[in-house]
Structures are given as C-alpha cells and as structure tokens.
C-alpha cells in the first residue's frame, strides 16, 4: 500500500525499526486491541444488523421509519456513539441534522434501536 511505501522512505536503512512497526487499517487495529483485552470480538454483519432492525421495527406500534433511515441512525448515532440508554440517545449531538426529531419520534426510534416494544 502507499502507506507502506512512505514508511519505507521514513525509516530508510533501519530494517530493525521496520520490524516493530505495523501498518494496518484502523478497523484491524481496533479488532487487534479488543482481542488483546477481551478475546475475539463478535461483530455483527451489516446484513444481520439491517435484518434485526427490520424485525424489531415491525413490532413497534408507530412504524414511521424507513429501513434506510433506521440503518443510518444505527450506524451514525447509536453504534457510533455506543449509546445504551434513552437518555444518552436523546442527548447526543446529531451532526448534520438541523431539525431534531420530535420527542415522540425519538421515543419510538429508541425502542427500535434498543429492541424493546
């Protein structure tokens, strides 16, 4: 990769230094660090998350959210910020959203993301 080439230029003729440097994608680094602390991570596939959101959304009385919106909300808000409660979901800053969802919509959405009716 381009990063490895640039690293080679930086370290020059110090091969022992190159042995101590890892060049990895940020996700791979995250997985490696997690595994060192807690064991092998169990990461849900995007398709599984999409299916779970769809399944739960059908059980919520006010089904007002599209699957696309639910997936975006999950990825950019709930999962990205590691939210685990209504209060944290309600209070998180949503970058790029000019108008907040009405409180009752937020309430319905948090039930979908939490998997509760």
Buried (B, 14 or more C-beta within 10 A) or exposed (E): EEEEEEBEEEBEEEEEEBEEEEBEEEEEEEBEEEEEEEEEEEEEEEEEBBEBBEEBBEEBEEEEBEEEEBBEBBEBBBEEEEBEEBEEBBEEEEEEEEEEBEEEEBBBBBBBBBEEE
